[in-house]
Amino acid sequence: MASEETSNIEIKPANKEKIRGIWKVALYLAIITAIEFVFAFTMDAGFLRTSIFIFLTIVKAFFIVSEFMHLGHEKKSLVYAIILPMVFLVWLLVVLLKEGSYIFDIGF
């Protein structure tokens, strides 16, 4: 007695709008990365170049988290519950790095 297995897998056509959105974000990321390379090879190392890199990295992180990690399509309360603690942690790191550099200015 042979048993037949049936599968309930349903194949849906590709959602062209979602695919277009992913390619659009990938294009934005490629353009921002190209801008970072231009700044890396044309500017002298310093505070301005570092600030530009940090800003562009945060912009790229926003696009990655929003589209590829699907946070951009969630409710705003969940987004704020994730983003606000991250902002405070980044602020804490900046303050600790700044205040920690004063140890050398004590002058025993």
N, C-alpha and C positions, 0 to 999 in steps of 0.2 A: 504494500500500500504506500504509494508515493504521496508525500505531502507537498503542497504548493505554497510557497511563501509569497506573500504579496507585500509590496512596499507602498507606503502612503507618502512618499516623497513627492512634493509638488515643485516643479521647476518654474520659477516666475521669470518673466523677461527683465532685463537689466533696467534699473531706474536711471534713465539718462540724466536727469537733473542732479542726482547725487554724484554721479560720475563726473559731470561737468564741474560741480562744486569742489570735488577733490582735486581735479586738475587745476582749477583756479587757485586754490590754496598752495598747491605744489609750485605753480608759477610765481606766486608771491614770495614763497620761501626761496626760490632760486634767485629772484631779483634782489632780495635783501642780502642773500649770501654774496652775490656779485658786488653789491655796494660795500659790504664788509671787506672783500678782497681789495677793492680799489682803495679804501681807506688804509688798509694794512700796508700796501706797497707805495702809497704816495705821501702819507703823513709821517712825521717824526713821532717817536714814542713820547707820550706825555699824558697829562690829565684829560685833554680834549679827546684824543683818540680812544683812550680807555672808556670815557663816558659815552662816546658814540657806540663803541662795541657793546657796552652793557645795555644801552637803550635798544639797539637793534636785536640783541639776544632776547630781551624781554618781549619785543614785538614778535619775533619768531616763535617764542614759547607760547604766546597767546594764540597764534594761528594753529600751532600743533595741538594744543590742549582743546581748543574750540572745535576743530574739525575732526582730527584723527582720534581724539579721546572722547568725542561726542559731548563735551561739556557745554558747548554753545547751544545745544538743543534742550538743555535741562531747564528746570524752573529756576528763577532768579534766587530764591532762598538757598538752594543747594549750591549755586555758583558762589554766592556771598559766603556761605559756610566754609568753602574751600579756599577762596581767594583772600579773604580778610586775615585769617591766621598766617597765610604765606606772606602777606605784606608786612605784618608785624614781625615775623621771623627775619625777613630781609632787613627791616629797619633795625632790629636787634643786632644783627651781624655788622651792619655799618657802624652803629654806635660803639660796639665792642672793639672793632678794629680802630676806630678813631680814638677812643679813650685809652686803649691799650698802648697806643704809640706814645702817650704822655709819660710812661714809665722811664723813658730815657731822658726826660726833661727835669727830673727831680733834682739832680745835682747834689749828691751826698758830699 
